[in-house]
Amino acid sequence: MPAVAIGGAPLAAAEPTAGSGQRADETISALSAEGYTVAINWVGGTSTLPLDRCRVNSIHNPNRGVPALPKTSVTVYVDVQCPDESETS
């Protein structure tokens, strides 16, 4: 267990994270402001809704090298869940 804690610490610091259920527009804006390129994975619901109506399921940062690449060279993938059509009315 100690090896995991020691080995995992640098990755946790370099990896952007979000709690499940955060607003997609705020999360994407924050990641962009940090310098990341952001790509959206639509995982459910209606993808034509404004992002402020959608939530983040998870964030995937493929930049796991040591040393990590500069944020401006990394595309972070955000899984976004929007309400279904029946939930939008």
C-alpha positions, 0 to 999 in steps of 0.5 A, a space after each residue: 500500500 505505501 508504494 501506491 501512495 508514493 507512486 500515485 502522488 505525482 500523478 494525482 497532482 498532474 491530473 485534472 479532476 472533477 467530482 461527478 455531477 459538476 456543471 460541464 460548462 464550468 469544468 470545461 472553462 476551468 480546464 481551458 483556462 489552465 491551458 488544456 485543450 478539451 474534447 467532449 465525450 457525449 455519454 448520454 442525453 441530448 448533446 444539443 443542450 447548452 453545457 450549463 444544463 449538463 454534468 461531468 461524469 469523469 475527466 480523462 487526462 492521457 498525459 501520464 509521462 514523467 516528466 509530464 508534457 506542458 498543459 498546452 500540449 495535452 488534450 483532456 477528455 471530459 465525459 459529459 451527461 446531458 438530460 434526455 429530451 423528456 427531461 428538458 421540457 
